[in-house]
Amino acid sequence: MNATPATIGVVIRFKDSAATLPEVLEALQRQTRRPDQIVGVNTGASDNSAELVTRAGGTVVSWTQPYHHARVLNFGISHCPTDLVLVVSSHTVLKSADAIERLAACMEDPNTACASGRWDDDPHHRDVITIEELRGRGMKIASIYTNSMGMFRRAFWKEAPFDETLVTMEDYAWALDQAARGRVIRRIRFDYAYLRQGRPRHFTFTCIALRLARRYGLRLAWLGPRGSLTGWLKNRSRTDPEGQELAGMHLARLRAWLLWRWTALDKEV
């Protein structure tokens, strides 16, 4: 006899997202493996975002405290008692109709903690990531798993919810913790679209990545202070948007390293 398929829930955090939610929700309805439950977490919408979620068959719960990535996410998951949980941003469209089906297939391996869409072509990490790989290759500042379009095993989340001491990168921290427990992180390719982009957070991401690398005894694979200084000097005189973005990224990473180094030395004294 075939085992009973795992139930799948979707958690969507939103505020004033009426411009993007229709396309996000329509994409969920077009999936070859449609979710069993949709939970929308209303973080203070003043438009009709909540109505859009309920109209799509979802349940809306309200978060009334100040917004915090991990706390809001843990709150939403607590209202989504399915075997597997897919977190989708209110501006992320799963364009591939088989995206949920393929993510769920990754989770058929009982040792897989999470799986998400692959968002870049960086070859540093493979698409099946273990703690052995992270120890051998080092961890990059960019994430290895994303809560903008990622699925995870709820039973593992119950053991260790998303870290509420972090202001962001709770997805990366959770995936690292799962890898440290001997579990697997997977990434797959499918078509998706971000309907809007967030502001760059290079300084914050670098600060947290340095903290996580120290926590798990991993080498951070990046250009380092000298390489970041060179990158900043090389790009700061460029007037094109790419040059300005690269200069800002390198400067932010250098500032984060200096802060981390200062506090690390302070703790050693």
Buried (B, 14 or more C-beta within 10 A) or exposed (E): EEEEEBBBBBBBBBBBBBEBBBBBBEBBEBBEBBBBBBBBBBBBBEBEBBEBBEEBEBEBBEBEEEEBBBBBBBBBBBBBEBBBBBBBBBBBBBEBBBBBBBBBBBBEEEEBBBBBBBBEEEEEBEEBBBBEBBBEBBBBBBBBBBBBBBBBBBEBBEEEBBBBEBEBBBBBBBBBBBBBEEBBBBBBEBEBEBBEEEEEBBBBBBBBBBBBBEEBEBEBBBBEEEEBBEBBEEBBEEEEEEBEBBBBBBBBBBBBBEBBEEEEEEEEE
